[in-house]
Amino acid sequence: MPGYVMRLKGNDVIDGLAAPHLEGDQPSDECYHELRYRAKCWSVERRVVLVVVPVPGELFPRHFYLITDLDVEAYPAEQLVLTSPSGQGKTLSSASNSLVFPS
């Protein structure tokens, strides 16, 4: 069964889990934080990657979430953001909302 990665811009509950990672100074480089979340309608807890992207000249960084069933050991956060099926680079942080990885 293939794995999946979905991009989520916001969610009130996940925003609350991410809040401690978004406080303080803006990071100088893109950074990632691993979270766990289970929505009421989900049968299992999911891996959530918080992606924090600094924005030069702005007070606050931009952020979004990646929801995935891919193992953290096999697919570290950096690889989820940088990998695309076409090899074109930052597909998820640029435009696309989901990827499916072959098993």
ABEGO torsion letter per residue (X at the ends): XBBBBBBBABBAAAAAAAAAAABEBBBABBBBBBBBBBBAABABBBBBBBBBBBBBGBABBBBBBBBBABBAAABBAAAAAABBAAGAEBAAAAABABBBBBX
